[in-house]
């Protein structure tokens, strides 16, 4: 997910996005534990996406453009 796309979302959309990403991360971790996950970098990518969303939310709290 691109940072530009995330910046265009509203606060409610960002909250929903975090929820969906955390749910996806949960499922990926479960697959990894069972041994069904083929590409481990998917977990890293989802974690980075979550961090991007949190960064944008924090920037908005502080009023940073």
Secondary structure by P-SEA (a helix, b strand, c coil): ccaaaaaaccaaaaaaaaaaaaaaaaaaaaaaaaccccccaaaaaaaaaaaaaaaaaaaaaaccc
